């Protein structure tokens, strides 16, 4: 009977057929065959990925902060250049910084309109997590040097999935740049604080010239102060989770710093040294913020500091995308939501800069029909550097392609679907049998079998979904 496969019965000797030793052996061999030899069998190995430009930029800046360097700003032109480079590698089937026809990273960066003084590139292939990719880059001296270089101020990331050299994979292109000769200074050692002054100590008069005046300091006292050092006064930040940093003088022992906005505490931290950093309890809202820092339990208060949060990127309204086919060109039209000051159309490895219309009017771009573009993206950005990207390749498919059958777009590959299906089946059977034995008061009799299968399930699950690796260059 069917239930003999799922729950303990007299016929299966209290061991469901689907949890028997032969079944476990079969699952193991099946998963080994799918995961190690799936490519030979024609099973795609593309996969859902936590890799995205935002995560990679965040992790890159985290490494820079740990090294005492300033953060890199997301740059839409570098992002467009990175996307063009990734498309070029897929189109010409190569995995290198330099293409088979002499293509260089610099030509893509210049093609995007980024007139660099300093520039660099990191590549990654086959990684499933942003953390794993950045860890691999940091373990490589040349890639680490790019990430921690004080020469760079801007960054652009592209993450593209496709078939490269016979394998379905994910390519990541990370491009760095600086438009000026100004570089970030190396981290300076913290200054040694001067010994505390003795309150009331008499000093000699000090003569200060400048306006034919003599200023006499009658006494030297002790002043305690606090100030906000980051974000800079009047600056615009694109990270809505930005922390508030500052310094104090003449503080001894531990103390508490509160950040106030509209006379309400929005964040606090415990500090012992001269510097401190406060993380807000929630994300900062869009717009202007006026804050002050105070030392709790005292009257010490910093001057008011103002900064603006602008973290929302302009986005293409997908409902307005239209492509009109003419004799020699495609006419692409669409609208953009939000403030926008830059629009790039990525046609395979080529970059076309579109004119930004006034007052949110329709964007209109003429695209040559030859060579016919296979990969088309629209990248939009605002003045603060917030950018977004949308793929519109489907609007440019030739009629012959529309007749071909294809798999529906899904976020998981066939291989991952099989892996998840097997581990979920075994998990379901385990839970079903634990419930069955527990209700009959026989769980202690079966604990050995349940533990063995459970241990196998944990080992297989961990091995399937962790430790994914890739390549960098």
N, C-alpha and C positions, 0 to 999 in steps of 0.2 A: 504493500500500500504506500501511497505518497507520504503519509506521515512518518513512515520508517526512515525517510531521508532527513527529517527535520527534528524529531523528538525521540527520546528513548522509549523503546517498546520491548515487549518480550521477544519479538521476531529479530530485532537487531541487537539483542543482548544488552539493552540499556545504553547503546552507543549509536547515535544517529549516523547513517551512512555518510552524510556530508561532513561529519566531523571525525570520521574514522582515520586511522593511520594511512591507509591507501589514498584517501581523499586529500589529506594534508600533503602527502608526497606529490600527488597530482597537481595541487595548487602551486607547489614550489617549482616543479618542473615547468609548468605553464608560464608562470611569471618570469622565470629565468629565460625561457624561450622568447617571450614577448619583448623583454627589456634588453636582452643582450643581442638578439638576432632579429629584432623587429624590422630593421632596415632591409635585411635580405628578403623578408616576407612581404615587404611593401607597406608596412605599417608606419604611418607618419610619426615622427618624434617631436613635432612641434608641441608646445605646451603653454599653459597659462603662466604668466610671469608677474612677479611683483616688481619687475624692473620698469621704471618709468623715469622720465627726465627729472621730475621733481624730487624723487627719492635719491637719485644719484647726485644731484646738486646739493641736497641737504647733507648727505654723507660726506661729500667732498669738502664742504665748508666746515663740517664737524672736525675733520682731520686738520684743516687749516687753523681752526680755533685752538685745537690742542697744541699746535706748533707755535702759537702766538702770532699767527698771521691774520690779516683781514680777510673777510669773506669775498667770494667772487660773485659778481652780479650777472644774473641770467640775461643773455644778449640774444635778441631775436635773429640778428644777422648771422651770428655764429651757429645758432640752432638751425637756420636754413642751410648753411654751409655743411653742417654735420649730416643733415638729411640728404643733401645732394651727394655727399661722399658715400653714404650707405647705399643709396640707390645705384651709384656707379659701380660699387663692388658687386652688387647682385647682377647688374646688367652685363658686366664684363667678366664675372666669375673670377675674382681674385680676392686675396686676403692679405693685404699689406698696406703700408702707408703710401706706397707708390704704385700706380697702376701699370698695366702691361704696355701702354702707349706713352709712358712718361708722365702720367697724371700725378700731381703732387697735392698734398693737403692745402698748400698755399693758394693754388688756383681756385679751389672751391671757396676759401675764405674771401679772397679778393672778388670772386664772382658774386658773392652775396653783398658786396658793397662795403666790406669791413676793411678799411685801410690801416692795417696793423703796423705797429712798431715791433712788437713781440708777438709770437704765435706758437702754438704747440698742439699736439694731437695724441690722444690715447684711444686704442681700439679694444673691444671685447667681443667675444663670440661664444655662444653656447651656455651662458650663465642663466640661472633661474631666479636669482635674487640679487637685488641691488647691493645688499651687504656682502654677498660672496664676491661680486665683481670688484667692489672698491677694496676689499681685503686683498684680492689678487693683485690689483694695481699697486697697493701700498707695499706688497711684498717684493715687487720688482723695482730695482733701483731707478731705472729710467722713467717708469711711469710715476713712481713716487716723487721724482724730481719735478715732473710737470705739475702734479697736484700741489706740492708745497713750494712752488716757485714764487718768489716775491715779484717777478716780472709781470705777472698776469693780474688783471683786474676784472676780466669778463669771462664768461663760460657759456657754451651752448652744447646741448645734448640731443642726439637722435637715437631712437630705439625702433628698429625695423625688423620685421619677421619675413623670412622668405627662404628660398632654396639656394644654397651656396655650395658649389663643388659637390653636388649630388646629395647633400643632406639638408633637411629642413632645420633651420636654426634661427636664432635671434642675434642680430648685430647691434652693437652699441658703439657710437662714435662720440667721443668727448673732445671738444675743441676749446682751446684757451686763447686769449688775446689781450692786447693792451693797445689802445689807440695813441698813447702818449709815451714819452720817454720817462715819465714819472713812475717809479716803482714803489712798492710798499717797503717801508723800513724794516730791518730785522728787529725781532723782539728785543727791547731794551731791558736790562736788569732793573729790578725794583730799587729805587733810591733808598739809601739808608736814612731813616728818619733822624732828625736832629734831636739831641737830648732835650727833654722838657725844660722849659724856662722856669726860673724861680719867680713866683708871683711877687711883685713888689720890689724886685732888685733894682737898685739905682744904677744908671748908666750915664756915660758921658754924653754931652750934647752932640748931635749929628747935624752937620751943615749940609743942606741940599740947595744946590744952585739951579737956576733955570728961569726964575722970574725975579731975581734979586731979592729972594726971601730967605730967611733962615728959619728952619723948622727944628725945634728942639723936642726930642723924645724924653719926657720926664721920667717915664718908667717903662719897663718891659714886662708885659703880662702874658697870659696864656689865653689863646683864642681857639675855641673848638668850632669846626665848621664841617659842612657836608656839601657835596656838589654832584650833579649828574654829568657823566662823561659820554654816555652812549644811550640812545641815539643822539647824534649831533643836533644842536639847536636848529630848528627850522628845516631839518632834513625830511626826505620822503623815504619810507621803508616799504619794501614789498613783502616782508615776512610778518604775518599777523600774529606770530608767536614770539616776536622779538623780546629779548630780556632787557631790563634796564640795568645799566652798570654805572658805578660811581666811586667816589673816594671820600674819605674823611680825614681830618687832621686832629691830632691831640686826643685820640681815643685810646683808652687802655682797657685791657680785658675784653670780655664779650659784650656785645650790644646788639640791638635790634633795629634794622632799617625798615621803615614803612614807606611805600609809595602811595601818594594820595592823588586822586583825580576828583575834582568837584567836592573836595573835603571828605572824600570817602576812601578808605584803605582798599586798594586793588591788588596789593601784593606786599609781601614782607620776607625778610631773610635774617638769619642770625649770622653775625660776622665777628671776627676777632682782630683782623689786620686793618690796614688802611684802605683796602679796596673791597668792594662788595658787588654782588649781582643778584637781582631780584627777578623771579619768574612770576608773571601775572597768573592769577588763578584761572583765567580763561583767555581765549584769543582777543586781541585788540580789535575793535570794530573799525570799519572803514571810515576814513576822515581824519580830522585834526584832533590831537590830544594835548592837553595842558596838564603837566604833572609836577609835583614837588616831592622831594625826599626829606624824611625827618628821622631823627634818632629818637626812638620811643622813650618816653619818660623824661624828655628834655624839651627845651624851647628851640633847639637847633633845627633849622629848616633851610633847605637849599633854595636858590633862586628858581623861579618857575621855568620849566623847559618845555618847549613845544615841538612836536613832530607830527608828521602826517602818515597814515597807513593807507597804502594803495596796493592791494594784493590781488585785485580782480583783473584778469586779462580780458581784452576784447575778444569776442567770439563771433564766428560766422553763423548767421541764422540759416540753419540747414534747410528750412522750408522755402527759402528764397533762391536757392541755387538753381540756375538754369544754364543749359549748354545748347546753343543754337549752331547747328552744323551748316557751314557754307561751302563754296567750291574749294577754297584753299585754306580756310581757317575755321576754328571753333570760336564762337563768341561766348565767353563765360561771364555771367552776371550773378551778383549776390549782394546781400546787405550784411553789415557788421554791427553787432550790438556792443555798446560801450565806447569809450574814448579810444581812438586808434590813430597812430601816427606812422605806421609802417605795415605794408602788406606785401608778402612775397609768395609767388606761385612757384612751386617746385615741380618741374617737369622732368621726371627721371633724374638725371644728374645736372640739369640746367636750372637756373634761377631767373625768374622774370619778376621784376619789381613793378607792382601796380600802383597807380596814382591813387592816393587817399582822397576821397571826395569830401566836400564840405557839408556840414550839417547832416551827416549820416545818410547821405544819398547813396544810390545804388553804385556798386563798384562794377566796372566793365573792363574786361581784358580780352584782347585778341590773341589767340594761340594758334600757331601754325599747325596744319594737319600732318605735315611731313617734317621730320620723322614722327610717326604716330606715338604719342606718349602712352606708356603702359602704367606708370605710377605718377599720380598727380596729388599734390597736397597744397592746402592754403595755410600759410603761417601769418598770424596777425600779432601785433605788439603795440603797447602804448608807450608813452614817454618815460614811464618809470621802469620799463624793461619787462613788464609782465607780458607773457606771450602764450598763445595757444595754437594748436595745429589740428587740422581736420583733413582726412583723406577723402578725395572725391574721384578716385580712379574709375569707379563704376560708371560715371557719367561719360567716359571717353572710350568705352568698350566698342570695338568694331562689331558689325552685325553678325559676322561669322562666329564670334566668341559667344554671343548670346544664345546660339543654338547648342553649344556644348553643355553637357551635364556636369555639374560640380557639386561637391558636398556643401551643405549649408554652413554659413559662418558660425562657428561655435568657439567658445573660449578654451575648450579642452581638446587635446588631440585624441586620436583613437587609442594610442598606447596608454595615455593617462586615464582615459575612460575605462579601459580594461583593468588597470591597476586599482582604481578606486572601486570598481564593481566587485572585484574579488575580495578586497579587504572588508568592504561593507557587508558582503554576503556572510563571511566568516564571523564578523562582529555580531550580525543579526542572529546567527545560529547560536553563538555563545550566550547571548542575552536570553534567547528563547529557552535554552537548556538550563541555565541558572534559575530562571523563573520556574521552570517545570520541577526541578529537583527541590527547590525551596518550598514550594507549595505542598509537596508531599513529604517534607521533612527528611529528605534524603541527600541534602547538599553535602554533608560531611563525607558520605560514601563516594561522591563524585569529584571531590575537590582536587584530587590528583590529576584526573583527566582534564578538568577545566583549566587548572593552572598550566599544564603542558601546552594546551592549544592556545591559551591566552598569551603565554610567553612567546610562542611562535608568531602569533598575530602582531605583537608589539615589535618584535625584531624585524619582521617583514615590512610593516608599516613605516618604521623609522628608516630602514634602508632604502625604501622606495621614494620617500618624500623629503629626505635630507641628504646633505653631502653632495648636492649637485655641483658639477664643476664645468668649467668652460675654458676658453683660450683668450689670451690677450696678446696684443702686439703693438 
